Amino acid sequence: MSAGRAGAPALSIVVPALNEAAGIADMLRALQPLRARGAELIVADGGSSDDTVARARPLADEVLHAPRGRALQMNAGAARARGRMLLFLHADTRLPPQADALLARALAAGHAWGRFDVRIDGRHPMLRVVAALMNLRSRCTGIATGDQALFVRRELFERLGGYAPQPLMEDIELSRRLKRCGRPACLRPPVHTSGRRWESRGVWRTILLMWRLRWRYWRGASPAQLAEAYR
């Protein structure tokens, strides 16, 4: 992607992190080709008690300290970012190599926001089914999850006020508001995300838990109650 206004990057990648020392360096190294092509890379740390910050600093344009909570961290990173397109990337997720070119095509096609398909890496065969259903549901509903690396034009993100400061379902809440401004670009080249939370808790148990939480959210349960149930 070419630069926007003079001296500013076209793309800013915001990574919320909390105690990700085991994998943050490898994750950020995978983003260095994008960074070499002009993307800005910002890590928003939520108060890690391990070496996340020290390991991230040499590999990012900025590592900032933010209030704990994924939505708050992503808003803090976005506030410091300079790119005209913002991409929010979980610390256990990897972008496809030509993500910047894919975003440029989405912009040229008139999309103001979107997400990637997702592939969940892990040993359990159900993880492929989970990913396929996530992608299908997102394509049908226009709702993106954080695992799908949501991206949005900066001006639109700022106009909508960014992520709601809630402890869970912040991606769904933002997607609902973004949908009113246009359908998302649903990019088929997948991001790869770790299956650790499914495998550590039990794949079937996690699937049922997430379905139950989404149902309760749709019925009006508060994000704070849902976050407690998730924990």
C-alpha positions, 0 to 999 in steps of 0.5 A: 500500500502506498503512503497516504498523506506525506510522511504517514503510512497507509497501514497501521497494525495495532497488536493488543498484548498481555503476557505474550512473551512466549510468542510475541517476538516470533509474531512480530518478526512475521510482520517485518516484511510488511513493516519494510514495505511501509506499514506501521506496527504498534503494540498496545500492552495491557500491563504484562508481568512477563517480558512481553514489552522488552521482547516487542520493543526492537520489532515494533515502531512503538510499544505503548502502555494502555489500560488493561482490556482488549478494547481499551488497548486497541483504542489506545493503539489506534489513537497513536497510529498514523495510517489511513487504514487500521488493522487490529491483530491478536498476538496469537494470529498471523497475517497472510504474506501479502496482506497489505496488497489485499487491503489495497485492493479492498480499498480500491473496490470501495470497502471501508472495512472488512476482515480475513477468513480465519484458519485455526491451527491445532491438532483437534480436527474440529478446529477446521470445522470451527473456522469454516463455520466462523467464516461462513457465519461472518460472510452471511451476517457481516459480523467480524470477530477479532480472530479475523483481523478486522481492518477499517479506515481510520476516518470511519473508526474515529467517526464511530468512536472506536471500540466500545469500552467493554470487556467482551464482544467488543468486536461484534459491537463494532461490527454492528455499527460498521455494518450500518456504513457498508458491507465488509470486505470478506478476504478469503486468504486466511489469517492463521490463529492459535487453537490454544484456547480451544485445546486448553479448555476442551474444544467442544466445551469452548464451542458450546461456551462461545455459542451460549455467550453469543446467544446471551449477548444477543438477548441483551446480557451485559458484557461484564456478565459475559466476561465473568462467565468466559473466565 
